[in-house]
Amino acid sequence: MNQLKAVVIGAGARGGSYANYALDYPHELEIVAVAESDPVRRERFAEKHNIPQERCYESWEPLLQEPQMADIAIICTQDQMHFGPTMQALKQKYHVMLEKPMSPSPAECIEMERMAQDQDRLLTICHVLRYTSFWSTIKKVIQEGRIGEIVSIQLNENVGYWHIAHSFVRGNWNNSDTSSPMILAKSCHDMDILSWLMDRSCLRVSSFGSLKHFHEGNAPAGSANRCLECAVEPTCAYSAPRFYLSDDFKGWARHFTPELTKPNIIKGLQETDYGRCVYRSDNNVVDHQVVNMEFEGGATAMFSMCGFTFEQERRIQIMGTQGELRGEGDHITLYDFLTHQKTTIEIPVQTSGHGGGDSGIVRDFLNQVRDNNGLESLTSAAASVRSHMIAFAAESSRLSGGQAIELNEFMSRWSPAETISGE
């Protein structure tokens, strides 16, 4: 098995997770360059992967001005910074693995897909759920016909009260003007997984949701702009000191300090957005949303994202003509309508992030690059654009008060007719 080389653009949590594959399987992958704006993060990443100083860049532009130095570009910048480096990397004949969402712009999503086709390069989107044992087992059960034909799916994404406060109220994905709407930033995974499980075209979409709780109108009397200065902080469920100074959540403080010591965390809470009051931040993304979908053949799906849950998890119920499937946590349960037999499938604990999806997608991508057989990857841009369009249509529906959106008509605004008819 020949070793492939990769450059990493964006060495944050996601870029670091994918790059870890090179540490676990150095005979398969070597990271030879990094572009990262944060000097501490860049230096640590370079040290971890033995990258020489001359191959460390403050931004993607100088890296991609160099002659092609690897087979692969792993791009994990912020959502609104995906388009530029992806287009340039494809032009330079890199195969690209791109963190989701592709872009907050429908037009940019389509342009990236076209560029990959024009350059005959792989462009894989990091919809890591497809590569996990949990979701791939559900897909296999459906393909085997064990519950008959799908009639309806209900998928709940329980974001977790602490996670929504961290990432979507105080964090990098809290404002759609600088990142993406919630349905893209968090839930494009779910639009992708629903499309994959249904295995047929989504025809129409409607959606409702709002920023119900995390705004100044719900700020407790006597509260302050920052938790460390707040008289009501001890009684607030969203207290930043309670999150980041506890053993359970201390690791999440890495988003604002490289050293997880109490003095450093307190300093971060005094100076960064992660110490702000959840009711007095500049967030605008929804904290709950539902999406209704109708698919070709009449099957339906209902997706619910909610930040007000204790657990961070996904739960799915698939209703078929011959049986029912329920999945959550580490187990999947099947109910057979004819025999009334109940079958439980236990999913082994996975060692890599996202239930094994982080290492699974890298392994699959490397195999696709090596094979060079012209086949698309499991989460290619061609597959991902359609599910992104479901997310864009859902947000359009939500903003219009829940109006049903015809997906093909919606896509035609961004794409020529032959792209839709040839999907």
C-alpha positions in Angstrom: 0.0 0.0 0.0 1.7 3.2 -1.2 1.9 6.1 1.2 0.0 9.3 0.1 0.9 12.9 1.1 -1.4 15.6 2.2 -1.4 19.3 3.1 -3.7 20.6 5.8 -5.4 24.0 5.5 -7.0 24.9 8.8 -5.4 23.0 11.7 -8.2 23.4 14.3 -10.2 20.7 15.9 -11.5 19.1 12.6 -8.3 19.4 10.7 -6.4 18.0 13.6 -8.8 15.0 13.9 -8.4 14.0 10.2 -4.7 14.6 10.3 -4.4 12.2 13.3 -4.9 9.4 10.8 -1.3 10.0 9.6 -0.1 9.5 13.2 -2.0 6.2 13.6 -1.2 4.9 10.1 2.1 6.6 8.9 2.6 4.0 6.2 -0.6 5.2 4.5 -0.5 9.0 5.0 2.1 11.8 5.6 1.2 15.4 6.3 3.8 17.5 4.6 2.6 21.1 5.0 0.1 23.2 7.0 -1.6 26.5 6.7 -3.1 27.9 9.9 -3.5 31.5 11.1 -3.1 30.8 14.8 0.6 30.7 15.5 0.4 28.5 18.6 -1.9 26.0 16.8 0.3 26.0 13.7 3.5 25.4 15.7 1.9 22.5 17.7 0.5 20.9 14.6 3.9 21.2 12.8 5.7 19.7 15.8 3.2 16.8 16.0 3.6 15.9 12.3 7.3 16.8 11.9 6.6 19.5 9.3 9.6 21.8 8.6 9.3 25.5 9.2 9.4 26.3 5.5 6.3 24.2 5.0 4.3 26.1 7.6 2.1 29.0 6.3 0.0 31.6 8.0 -2.7 31.3 5.3 -3.7 29.1 2.4 -2.7 31.5 -0.4 1.1 31.1 -0.2 0.8 27.4 0.3 -1.2 27.0 -2.9 1.0 29.3 -4.8 3.8 26.7 -4.4 4.0 23.9 -6.9 1.9 20.9 -6.0 3.6 19.2 -3.1 1.1 16.4 -2.2 -1.6 14.2 -3.5 -4.3 15.6 -1.2 -5.5 18.8 0.4 -7.5 18.5 3.6 -9.4 21.8 4.0 -10.9 22.6 7.3 -11.2 26.4 7.4 -14.3 28.2 8.7 -17.5 27.8 6.6 -17.2 31.0 4.7 -13.6 30.4 3.9 -14.0 27.1 2.0 -14.5 28.3 -1.5 -11.2 30.0 -2.2 -8.8 27.3 -1.1 -10.9 24.5 -2.5 -11.1 26.0 -6.0 -7.4 26.8 -6.0 -6.4 23.3 -4.7 -8.5 21.6 -7.4 -6.9 23.8 -10.1 -3.6 22.6 -8.8 -4.7 19.0 -9.2 -5.0 18.2 -5.5 -7.7 15.7 -4.6 -9.7 17.6 -1.9 -11.3 16.4 1.3 -13.4 19.4 2.5 -15.0 19.9 5.9 -18.8 20.3 5.9 -20.7 22.4 5.0 -19.3 23.0 1.5 -20.2 26.7 1.6 -23.0 29.0 2.9 -23.6 29.9 -0.8 -25.5 27.5 -3.1 -23.7 29.0 -6.1 -20.3 28.3 -4.5 -21.3 24.7 -3.7 -22.2 24.1 -7.4 -19.1 25.8 -8.6 -16.9 23.6 -6.5 -18.6 20.5 -7.8 -18.1 21.6 -11.4 -14.4 22.5 -10.8 -13.8 19.0 -9.4 -15.4 17.5 -12.5 -13.4 19.8 -14.9 -10.1 19.0 -13.2 -10.9 15.3 -12.9 -10.2 15.4 -9.1 -12.0 13.9 -6.2 -13.9 16.3 -4.0 -15.1 14.6 -0.9 -17.3 16.3 1.7 -16.8 15.3 5.4 -20.2 13.9 6.1 -18.6 11.5 8.5 -21.8 9.8 9.7 -22.0 7.7 6.6 -18.7 6.1 7.6 -19.7 5.1 11.1 -20.7 1.6 12.1 -24.0 2.9 13.5 -25.3 4.5 10.3 -23.7 2.1 7.9 -25.4 -0.8 9.7 -28.8 1.0 9.4 -28.2 1.4 5.7 -27.3 -2.3 5.3 -30.5 -3.3 7.2 -32.6 -1.1 4.8 -30.8 -2.5 1.7 -31.5 -6.1 2.9 -35.2 -5.3 2.9 -35.6 -6.3 6.6 -38.2 -3.5 7.2 -39.7 -3.5 3.7 -40.1 -0.2 1.8 -39.5 3.0 3.8 -42.7 4.9 4.4 -41.4 7.6 6.9 -38.4 8.5 8.9 -38.2 10.6 12.1 -34.7 11.9 13.0 -34.0 13.9 16.2 -30.7 15.7 16.6 -30.4 16.4 20.3 -27.7 19.0 20.3 -27.3 19.3 24.1 -27.8 22.4 26.2 -24.1 22.8 26.9 -23.1 22.2 23.3 -25.5 24.8 21.8 -24.2 27.3 24.3 -20.6 26.5 23.5 -20.7 26.4 19.7 -23.9 28.2 18.6 -24.3 30.9 21.1 -20.8 31.8 22.2 -18.7 30.0 19.6 -17.6 30.2 16.0 -21.0 29.1 14.5 -23.2 31.5 16.5 -23.9 34.0 13.7 -25.0 33.1 10.2 -23.5 36.4 8.9 -20.0 35.1 9.7 -20.5 31.3 9.5 -23.7 29.5 8.3 -27.3 29.0 9.3 -27.8 26.3 11.9 -29.3 23.9 9.4 -26.0 24.0 7.4 -23.5 24.4 10.2 -24.8 21.6 12.4 -27.5 19.8 10.5 -26.3 19.3 7.0 -25.1 16.0 8.4 -28.7 15.1 8.9 -29.9 16.3 5.5 -27.2 14.1 4.1 -28.0 11.0 6.1 -31.7 11.2 5.4 -31.1 11.5 1.7 -28.7 8.5 1.9 -31.1 6.3 3.8 -34.1 7.2 1.6 -32.0 6.7 -1.6 -34.4 8.7 -3.7 -34.9 12.4 -4.6 -36.3 14.9 -2.1 -39.1 16.8 -3.9 -40.3 19.4 -1.4 -39.3 20.9 1.9 -40.9 23.0 4.6 -39.4 24.2 7.9 -40.1 26.1 11.1 -37.8 27.3 13.8 -36.5 30.3 15.7 -34.1 31.7 18.2 -36.5 31.2 21.0 -34.4 31.4 24.2 -30.9 32.8 23.8 -31.5 36.5 23.4 -31.5 39.6 25.7 -35.3 39.4 26.3 -34.6 36.3 28.4 -31.7 37.7 30.4 -32.3 37.2 34.1 -32.7 40.4 36.2 -29.4 41.5 37.5 -27.3 39.6 35.0 -24.1 40.9 33.5 -22.4 40.8 30.1 -19.9 38.2 31.4 -20.4 35.2 33.6 -17.4 36.1 35.9 -19.0 39.4 36.7 -22.5 38.1 37.1 -24.5 38.0 40.3 -26.9 35.4 39.0 -24.2 33.1 37.5 -24.4 30.5 40.3 -28.0 29.8 39.4 -27.6 29.9 35.6 -27.7 26.6 33.8 -25.4 28.1 31.1 -22.7 29.4 33.4 -19.4 29.4 31.5 -17.3 28.9 34.6 -19.4 25.8 35.4 -18.7 24.4 32.0 -15.1 25.1 31.4 -13.7 24.7 34.9 -15.3 21.3 35.4 -13.6 18.1 34.6 -16.4 17.0 32.3 -16.2 20.0 29.9 -12.7 21.3 30.5 -11.5 19.9 27.2 -13.8 22.2 25.3 -11.8 25.2 26.6 -9.2 24.3 24.0 -11.2 26.5 21.6 -10.0 29.6 23.5 -6.8 28.6 25.3 -4.1 26.1 24.3 -3.2 25.4 28.0 -6.0 23.9 30.0 -4.9 25.4 33.4 -7.4 27.2 35.6 -5.6 30.6 35.3 -5.6 30.3 31.5 -9.2 29.3 31.3 -10.2 32.1 33.6 -8.2 34.5 31.4 -10.1 33.2 28.4 -13.4 33.7 30.1 -12.5 37.3 30.9 -11.3 38.1 27.3 -13.0 35.9 24.8 -16.6 35.3 23.6 -16.7 32.0 25.5 -17.1 34.0 28.8 -20.0 36.1 27.5 -23.6 35.8 28.8 -25.6 33.5 26.6 -28.4 36.1 26.6 -26.0 39.0 25.6 -24.0 37.5 22.8 -24.1 38.4 19.1 -25.7 35.1 18.1 -28.5 34.9 15.6 -28.8 31.2 14.6 -31.9 29.2 15.7 -31.9 27.2 18.8 -34.6 24.8 17.5 -35.8 23.9 14.1 -38.0 21.2 12.4 -37.8 20.3 8.7 -40.5 18.3 6.8 -39.5 16.5 3.6 -41.4 14.6 0.9 -39.4 12.2 -1.3 -40.0 10.7 -4.7 -42.6 7.9 -4.3 -44.4 9.6 -1.4 -42.2 8.7 1.5 -41.7 11.4 4.1 -39.2 12.5 6.7 -39.3 14.7 9.7 -36.1 16.2 11.2 -36.0 18.0 14.5 -33.0 19.8 15.8 -33.2 21.1 19.4 -30.6 22.6 21.7 -32.6 22.0 24.9 -31.6 18.4 25.6 -29.5 16.8 28.3 -27.7 14.4 26.1 -25.9 15.1 22.8 -27.1 12.4 20.5 -29.1 11.5 17.4 -32.2 9.2 17.6 -33.9 7.7 14.5 -37.1 5.9 13.9 -37.7 4.4 10.4 -41.1 3.0 9.6 -41.3 0.5 6.8 -44.0 -1.6 5.2 -42.7 -4.8 6.8 -41.1 -3.6 10.0 -39.8 -0.7 12.1 -36.2 0.3 13.1 -35.2 2.4 16.0 -31.7 3.5 16.7 -29.9 5.5 19.4 -26.6 5.5 21.2 -24.9 2.2 20.6 -27.8 0.0 19.6 -30.3 -0.5 16.8 -33.6 -2.4 17.4 -35.7 -4.0 14.6 -39.3 -5.0 14.9 -40.8 -7.5 12.4 -44.5 -7.0 11.7 -45.1 -10.6 10.6 -43.3 -12.5 13.4 -43.3 -9.9 16.1 -39.6 -10.7 16.5 -37.5 -8.1 18.2 -33.8 -8.0 17.1 -31.2 -5.8 18.8 -27.9 -5.0 17.1 -25.2 -3.7 19.4 -22.6 -1.4 17.9 -19.1 -1.8 19.3 -17.4 1.2 20.9 -15.4 3.1 18.3 -12.0 4.6 19.1 -11.9 7.5 16.7 -14.1 10.7 16.7 -17.7 10.8 15.5 -18.3 7.1 16.2 -15.4 6.0 14.0 -16.4 8.4 11.2 -13.3 10.6 11.3 -10.9 7.7 10.6 -13.4 6.0 8.3 -13.7 8.9 5.9 -10.0 9.3 5.7 -9.4 5.6 5.0 -12.1 5.6 2.3 -10.8 8.8 0.7 -7.2 7.4 0.6 -8.4 4.2 -1.1 -10.4 6.3 -3.7 -7.3 8.3 -4.5 -5.1 5.2 -4.8 -7.7 3.3 -7.0 -8.1 6.3 -9.4 -11.0 4.4 -11.0 -13.2 7.4 -11.8 -15.7 6.4 -9.2 -17.2 9.0 -6.8 -16.6 8.6 -3.1 -19.4 7.9 -0.7 -19.8 11.6 0.2 -18.6 13.2 -3.1 -19.6 16.7 -3.9 -22.0 15.3 -6.5 -23.9 13.6 -3.7 -23.5 16.4 -1.2 -24.7 19.2 -3.3 -28.3 17.8 -3.4 -28.4 17.4 0.4 -27.0 20.9 0.8 -29.8 22.2 -1.4 -32.3 20.6 1.0 -30.7 22.6 3.8 -30.8 25.8 1.8 -34.4 25.2 0.8 -35.3 24.5 4.5 -33.8 27.8 5.6 -35.6 29.6 2.8 -38.9 28.0 3.9 -38.2 28.9 7.6 -37.5 32.5 6.7 -40.7 32.7 4.7 -42.9 31.4 7.5 -42.9 27.7 6.6 -43.8 27.9 2.9 -43.3 24.6 1.1 -40.4 24.8 -1.3 -40.3 22.7 -4.5 -36.7 21.5 -4.5 -36.1 21.1 -8.3 -37.5 24.6 -8.9 -35.3 25.9 -6.0 -32.2 24.2 -7.5 -32.9 25.6 -10.9 -32.2 29.1 -9.5 -28.6 28.1 -9.0 -28.1 25.4 -11.6 -28.8 24.8 -15.3 -31.6 22.4 -16.1 -29.3 19.6 -17.3 -27.6 19.4 -13.8 -31.0 18.6 -12.2 -32.3 16.2 -14.8 -28.9 14.4 -14.9 -28.6 13.8 -11.2 
